[in-house]
Amino acid sequence: MLGQFMASVGEIREVFTLVDFYQYIKGVEYLICVAFFVGFPIFYRYLHKQDDSAAADQH
């Protein structure tokens, strides 16, 4: 089941009904949210790590 999910993540498929379209878009939105919630803390740490090393050099 996980293999099928991973194979269909990047798949662009044809949708025929409005419900299919909403389900497909909802899945894409969830992936974007997960990517943001993982990526933002990493980016935030990267930005503040640069500030911490610069502040340590000044003292």
N, C-alpha and C positions, 0 to 999 in steps of 0.2 A: 504494500500500500504506500509506503514512504517512497519507494522507487517510482511509482506512478506519479505521485505528487511532484517529485523533483523533475521528472521528465516533462510535466505539463506546465511548470513554472514559466518558462520562457516561450511557451507555445502560443502562437496567435491563431485563434480558431474563429470559425464563422458562427455567429449567433443568429438565431432565427426569431426568437421572441424577446419581448421586453424583459421578462423575468430572467432569461438566460443572460441578457446583457447586463442587468443589475448584479447578478451573481458573479459574473466574470470581473466586472469593475470593482466589486467589493473585495474580491480576492487580490486584485492588483493593489488596491488601497491598503489592505492589511500588510502586504509585502513592503510597501513604501513606509508605512508606520514602523515596522520592525527594523528596517534599515536605518531610519532616523533615530530610533531609540537606542540602537547599538552604536551608530556612527557619531552622534552628537557628544556623548560623554567622552569618547576617545578624542574627538577634536578639541573639546574643552580642556581636557588634561594636557593635550599637546600645546595649546596656547598658553596655559598657565605654567607649564614646566619651563617654557622659555623665559617667562617673567621671573620665576623663582631663581633660576641660574644667574640671571642678570642682577637681581637684587643681592645675591650672595657675593657677587664679584665686587659690588660697591662697598660692602662693609668690611 
